[in-house]
Structures are given as structure tokens and as C-alpha cells.
Amino acid sequence: IKLARHFIGLQTLGLTLKRCYREMVMLLVFICVAMAIFSALSQLLENGLDLGTKNKDYASMPAACWWVIIS
């Protein structure tokens, strides 16, 4: 934060984030909703409805969420 006193670019970034915090929160909400939807879809598609065949990469919802995050 002390570096922002000396650099105009950091001051501009700080003011932009301060003025657009609602839009940033809305963007994060959209990303989280999309992550939940696509992780549920990926787990359903990879595991299928047959519980006998388990894919260890998609064994749980957190594992599927991690796949969505890294891809």
C-alpha cells in the first residue's frame, strides 16, 4: 500500500477497484455459479449414473470443482 504513493499506475488501479467494487463482486458471483454448474456437470458426465464405475479424478464435488478451477 505504501508503494501506491509513488506509482501512478497503482493509484489508478486502486481507484478503479474502489469505484467498481459492485461489478467485481458480481463478476465473482457469476464465476462461482458457473464453477458450481460445470463441476456438477463434469462429475455427472465422468461418473455417470452407474455408481459401480468410479473415476478417481471426479470422486467428489470438491475434486470436480478443482478440475473446473485448473482448467
Secondary structure, 3 states (H helix, E strand, C coil): CHHHHCCHHHHHHHHHHHHCHHHHHHHHHHHHHHHHHHHHHHHHHHHCCCCCCCCHHHCCHHHHHHHHHHC
